[in-house]
């Protein structure tokens, strides 16, 4: 597979998309775009045991989408926007690639139409 010279390793992109494939984790990321929050604040809306929710946070932290700091007994999470940019850049490169392919197909089809006698 061709990789872009400045692109992050595929494993980093895989981890980000794997993390974002889960609706709970996407919701947490969306909530963290508004403000940082403690583990208990983040876990409150979900009907799951805290250890299960903690696993979601470990996945998000493991791929770098969030980072946490612990002060006393409170662990607070914040979004790492640079990692979201990695996903955005990857999607942008795919969109550009397909737009270029479709433009070439369009040009080819137009040239065939011009060459075909009616």
Residue pairs with C-beta under 8 A, 6 or more apart in sequence:
1 10
3 10
4 93
7 13
7 89
7 90
7 93
8 86
12 63
12 64
12 86
13 86
13 87
13 90
15 62
15 63
15 64
16 63
16 64
16 65
16 83
16 86
16 87
17 87
18 59
18 63
19 25
19 59
19 60
19 62
19 63
19 65
20 26
20 29
20 65
20 87
22 56
22 59
24 46
24 48
24 53
24 56
25 56
25 59
25 60
28 42
28 56
28 57
28 60
28 66
28 77
29 60
29 65
29 66
29 79
29 84
31 37
31 42
32 42
32 66
32 77
32 78
32 79
33 79
36 76
36 77
36 78
36 79
37 76
37 77
38 74
38 75
38 76
38 77
39 50
39 53
39 54
39 57
39 68
39 74
39 75
39 76
39 77
40 74
42 53
42 57
42 77
43 50
43 53
46 53
57 66
57 68
57 77
60 66
60 77
61 67
61 68
61 77
63 83
64 80
64 82
64 83
65 79
65 80
65 83
65 84
66 77
66 78
66 79
66 80
67 77
67 78
67 80
68 75
68 76
68 77
68 78
69 75
69 76
70 76
